[in-house]
Amino acid sequence: MRMKKYLLIIVLGMVLFPTVNVITVSGAAGTVTWSPTEPEPDDVVLIEYNAAGGPLEGMSDVEMWWYMTVEGTKNNAGGIPPSHSMWPAGTTAPSLSTNWLYAKSPMTETFTNNWEVNITWDDIADSVVIQFKSGATTDNNDGDKWEIDSALKGEQIGSINAAFSCPMFAVPGDTKHIFVNASPSATSWDLFVEGKLDSPLSLAPTATFNAVTGLWDLEVTIPSDLHTMLYDLRYTATINGNARFRSESHALKVLGEYKTDYNFVVLADPQHIRDGTYPPNRDASTGDGNLSKTMTEVNHINPEFVIVLGDITEWTDEVAMHNAKKWYTQYLNVPLFLVPGNHDEFELTGTSGSGEYGSGLGVYLRIFGGLPYMKFSYGTHHFVSGFSDDQQMDPNGANPGPYAQAVWDHITDSLASPPAGTSLSFFMLHHPLSPNYYGSGESVDMTTELLNLMNTHNVDYFLHGHLHRDRYDVYDGTVHIGTDNAVGLPSTSGIRIIEMSGDTMTRFSHGPVQPGLYNATSYPLLQINATYESSNDGTASSNTAYLSNGFNTSLPNAKVTFAMAPSGAMMRYKSDDGAILDTWVQDGIQYVEVGVELSAMTNMSINIFQQQVPTTEETTTTTTSTTDETVIPTTGDTTTEETTDDGAPAVPLGFILSVITTVVVIRRSRKK
């Protein structure tokens, strides 16, 4: 922390009104006073600037230019634009031709040379750094600026690699390292697994602080009996004598195993809502566009994970971002990885729909957690994303974004040093990189360097959005795949299902694929639907689901979820049409997931019903059945698996994958 010149003045008001804390700082120019002294979340902070004796003395208008630091919550050495919730009326962000790290807020002159403004303190801000301008004249306290520290400075917790925006994969018995940003003085660390459990489960981490990275390393072992589900995490620690915590929704996915044949779903540019209204090409009739329907469709596909390639909302206002997280958490039951886009830092500056870049980034980080870049591995496949930072990626350029250096270091290090055993690599940005796409001038800073980097490190596939259209190209041996916008009108939007078999991508299009720019069509929205014979609300003890597949590809791991009446101690649910994948009781409802192989362009029915638990003798003769499933225990809601005499699960390992003969296989021409 740089040195600051503080002159604490005790004023008469503090005697008359002892609950008011005021701090005054005098520089070589004007004088700045703020109250309360150390703001807490939601405090309204009065900032007063007296220009007498300084370069702004006698000016007819003054603006406060300011940004916030978040060292306690993010792995970021500098500042970021302040969250929109902190902005006073009239605040805007400077144009892209200036350093948009700042927001600029008009001040009111209360008497000659005395200017003031109120901001509302955000719970993510460690401090706010301010200076003052009038036209081309600046008062920046001789270059030292002024800094207002939060009462919680250095006491917040931020997850880096197990967050809503970047969940962690694990297999029971794994030892994992979870990196967390928090004060070096933090003690009493714990990490709780939550969701679909009777009570939070402590993972009892071994916590070590790394002075080089500035991060805590929480080493945890995944319990061997933890079910294969998507869980929430809650980080807790004691910092400066205060109990602090951070919760991360859908941050841990426990797998039975890493599959070699699997699929994942790519969404791009959903942009489904903006400050309470819907863009022209979004259907508002369902209240959330088609987001909930699309997420339900993705759940039926049952991919290993989903990647969203940026532009989560139309504008980065807090209501839209909160709703996006709420809806994804509520409707989607698979891991979700977020790659920020230009609209994810595009902040509204008024009611006209116009906006400025930069300030929305603070909102994105606050709500989604993690960082604006990530890396993760699924089995031997390694995924790396960057943040195209509205095309300001060059740390040595004329106008770098606040994360430019960190993003470039992350990309170069992650592509150069993939995890041991990695056999395939993916790189992801919101913006395209192929030179063949530049008809509309959408290239980003350091495009040449990034293309060379991908070629040097043999990146197999590059995934992007931004163009709102499907594209496919091969450049320097890397397959570039662009995906259309998602969650809009079903007739013009789509999702991409990418199928992997070993190190080969066997399908990424629902039509024939030939090299070229427009032959990589995604799947049209809302082609997979399930209806139920009885109300699927937890009251029925038997039910039938009718599942339809409008895609021209088979879905070998399709899934349908039943909400059933609890089965009781001596009863269990059974299906004659598929394998019971999992079952649990939550809020008095027994949920049963049934897996089926859903052929292309077909419909099928899935029946589920209660059956008495067989005796030991009966179990011995029926353990090879493909429809035996989890037995609900007599105590508590935690589920356990029925096992054979040798301890193996009675649930089958899966159903035989059909061989898809109509797909076009994309293979790498060069060896790793």
Secondary structure, DSSP 8 states (H G I E B T S, - for coil): -----------HHHHHSTT---EEEE-SS-EEEEESSS--TT-EEEEEEE-TTSTTTT-S--EEEEEEE-TTTSS-SSEE---GGG--TT-B---TTS-TT-EEEE-EEEETTEEEEEEE--TT-SEEEEEEEETTEEE-TTTT-EEEE-TTTT---EESSSBTTB-EEE-TT-EEEEEEE--TT-EEEEEEEESSSSS-EE---EEEEETTTTEEEEEEE--TT--SSEEEEEEEEEETTEEEEEEEEEEEEE-S---SEEEEEEEB-----BTTB--TTS--TTSSTTHHHHHHHHHHH--S-EEE-S--SSS--HHHHHHHHHHHHHH--S-EEE---GGGGEEE-SSSS-EEESTHHHHHHHHH-S-SSEEEEETTEEEEE---GGG---TTSSS--TTHHHHHHHHHHHHHS--TT--EEEEE-SS---GGGGGG----TTHHHHHHHHHHTT--EEEE-SSSS-EEEEETTEEEEE--B-SS-TTT-EEEEEEEETTEEEES-SS---SSSS----EESS-EEEEESS--SS--SEEEEEEEE-SSS-EEEEEEEEEE----TTEEEEESSSEEEEEEEETTEEEEEEEEEE-TTEEEEEEEEEEE---HHHHHHHTT-TT---B--SSSS--B--B-TTS-BSS-S--------S---B--SS--
